[in-house]
Amino acid sequence: MESLVEEELQLDGAQVTATLRYSGALQWHGTTKQGCLVVQDDVIGIKRGELSIILYTFCMSSKSTICGGFTRKRRRKDLRLSFANDASQQLWFESIQVFLDEAGRPRKLLVIVNPFGGQGAGKTIFVQIVEPMLQAARIAYAMKETLFQGHAKDLAKSFDLSQFDGIVCVSGDGVLVEILNGLLERVDWKHAIRKPLGIIPAGTGNGMAKSVLHHAGEFFDIASATFLIIRGQKHALDVATVVQGQVRFHSLLMLSWGLVADVDFESEKFRWMGAFRFDVQTLIRIVNLRRYNGGFSYLPAAGSEGTGGPYSSELEVNKLLHSGEADSERSWRKGYSGPLHSLPTAEWRSMEGAFVLVWLTNVPFTSEKVMPAPLAKFSDGFLDLIVLRDCSRWKLFCLLFKLQSGSHVKSKSIEYLKVKAFRLSPGGQYASDKPGGYVDLDGEILARGQGSFGDASNDPMVYGPTIEVSVQQGLATLFCPS
Ligand SMILES: Nc1ncnc2c1ncn2[C@@H]1O[C@H](COP(=O)(O)OP(=O)(O)OP(=O)(O)O)[C@@H](O)[C@H]1O
């Protein structure tokens, strides 16, 4: 590969021959030092000094672990390149800067920090890790802390689009989903939704951050998540729209009914335990295993047509087909109302309960250590559906252990398929007069059966009547390499 610049210079005080190639690769070798990096992929930023430049690098390195394996993780290191004269310094600085400018990196970001997310460390994470990296990258930012529930949505609804190249949240998944809904409720939603979204994990549920870092082949930590945003590469992301009557939400992560939703909400009483609350509640739920009556129908992706049974309209109460025609009936005042494609009824399939778990996800991970949908893709236009009808308590216990690697989908007890659209009609507990469970959307209660934990009167949807989910391919954009 041809070199753009090649010169004898000093790197951290050692004499080396350094070469910057047209590809953006920077190599150096001398008697005591040698190494290489790729400017666009490994450099946070560059600063001019006196007859020198400082490269703020963040390169991948491998470190062995006590178990005999190794972890690949980026580490920060500042490299000082010193030159014999101003002309050389100028040439090197400008050549490296061109590669950074050409990478499409953001210039100004709106950063939304939830100070109460997860363990309440959002602000500290921003000040100690995110802010210094943005400054090193010379990216301007406006930081806003969320002051109340729903504040992130208000900010996304009202900010000046022309002022920012993207929105970053330092939070859990809840704030990211609020931002999505805020953008899609704007009159100018078509422009607003094109703003790339970045997520820096600072919550209890960090499924999107984990999915992005996993996709990019990066270690799951705050600095790596920040660097993906600085690098500015973009990837399209499907958006699901969930509708019941006049109520609608847009979703990026998941909808669940049965075991996962039960654990999510019934573990609230153990919130003081942190993330451990989910493990404790899961054990309680396995011992007192529930199955739910009800059913769902779905429009399968190619390859998933042989699953389930023929379409059953009896399953669906208060059905509202999410098509252009139905949309006009709903007369949404403004904002995005959901995908406008009409969905061919003949191809729909259905399954009827009882079910232990029905789980619909848009991305592979729903939290840092849970990968329900190993084949989920950000912008394939489909949602991944995971169904567990019944199995022994011991088998369920083993299956839950496999959720970390995604290998549960190989079990004969699990049905795993891709769907274009989905309609859920949740019912009460099987073989019992006990009430129904919960429907969970991105970590929030959408609907709960009468008599279940908490007050159903404030839930946005009603448990029982059909809840529709459809997906718009690649509507949103993530800061994430393709
Ligand atoms: N200042 C605030 N006061 C109260 N709630 C807030 C505040 N800021 C944000 N929230 C709410 O906190 C919720 C969770 O936020 P986030 O996703 O960042 O954290 P999380 O730790 O993953 O959530 P959780 O612990 O509830 O699972 C969101 O619904 C958001 O509206």
The ligand as an SDF file (V2000), in Angstrom:
LIG
                    3D

 31 33  0  0  0  0  0  0  0  0999 V2000
  -35.0670   12.4910   37.2470 N   0  0  0  0  0  0  0  0  0  0  0  0
  -35.8270   11.4140   37.1220 C   0  0  0  0  0  0  0  0  0  0  0  0
  -36.7130   11.0830   38.0900 N   0  0  0  0  0  0  0  0  0  0  0  0
  -37.4870    9.9930   37.9700 C   0  0  0  0  0  0  0  0  0  0  0  0
  -37.4660    9.1540   36.9100 N   0  0  0  0  0  0  0  0  0  0  0  0
  -36.6060    9.4390   35.9230 C   0  0  0  0  0  0  0  0  0  0  0  0
  -35.7400   10.5680   35.9770 C   0  0  0  0  0  0  0  0  0  0  0  0
  -34.9990   10.5890   34.8540 N   0  0  0  0  0  0  0  0  0  0  0  0
  -35.3930    9.5370   34.1170 C   0  0  0  0  0  0  0  0  0  0  0  0
  -36.3460    8.8330   34.7600 N   0  0  0  0  0  0  0  0  0  0  0  0
  -37.0290    7.6070   34.3210 C   0  0  0  0  0  0  0  0  0  0  0  0
  -36.2690    6.4600   34.6710 O   0  0  0  0  0  0  0  0  0  0  0  0
  -36.7150    5.3680   33.8850 C   0  0  0  0  0  0  0  0  0  0  0  0
  -35.5980    4.3640   33.6790 C   0  0  0  0  0  0  0  0  0  0  0  0
  -34.5260    4.9570   33.0840 O   0  0  0  0  0  0  0  0  0  0  0  0
  -33.2910    4.1710   32.4680 P   0  0  0  0  0  0  0  0  0  0  0  0
  -33.7340    3.3420   31.3580 O   0  0  0  0  0  0  0  0  0  0  0  0
  -32.2270    5.1720   32.2280 O   0  0  0  0  0  0  0  0  0  0  0  0
  -32.7550    3.3010   33.6780 O   0  0  0  0  0  0  0  0  0  0  0  0
  -32.7850    1.7860   34.0900 P   0  0  0  0  0  0  0  0  0  0  0  0
  -31.9100    1.7060   35.2790 O   0  0  0  0  0  0  0  0  0  0  0  0
  -32.4360    0.8440   32.9920 O   0  0  0  0  0  0  0  0  0  0  0  0
  -34.2340    1.5910   34.4940 O   0  0  0  0  0  0  0  0  0  0  0  0
  -34.8230    0.6090   35.5660 P   0  0  0  0  0  0  0  0  0  0  0  0
  -33.8750    0.5650   36.7350 O   0  0  0  0  0  0  0  0  0  0  0  0
  -36.1540    1.2600   35.8890 O   0  0  0  0  0  0  0  0  0  0  0  0
  -34.9380   -0.7020   34.8790 O   0  0  0  0  0  0  0  0  0  0  0  0
  -37.2450    5.9910   32.6070 C   0  0  0  0  0  0  0  0  0  0  0  0
  -38.6100    5.6290   32.5020 O   0  0  0  0  0  0  0  0  0  0  0  0
  -37.1290    7.5050   32.8340 C   0  0  0  0  0  0  0  0  0  0  0  0
  -38.2570    8.2020   32.3770 O   0  0  0  0  0  0  0  0  0  0  0  0
  1  2  1  0
  2  3  1  0
  2  7  2  0
  3  4  2  0
  4  5  1  0
  5  6  2  0
  6  7  1  0
  6 10  1  0
  7  8  1  0
  8  9  2  0
  9 10  1  0
 10 11  1  0
 11 12  1  0
 11 30  1  0
 12 13  1  0
 13 14  1  0
 13 28  1  0
 14 15  1  0
 15 16  1  0
 16 17  2  0
 16 18  1  0
 16 19  1  0
 19 20  1  0
 20 21  2  0
 20 22  1  0
 20 23  1  0
 23 24  1  0
 24 25  2  0
 24 26  1  0
 24 27  1  0
 28 29  1  0
 28 30  1  0
 30 31  1  0
M  END
$$$$
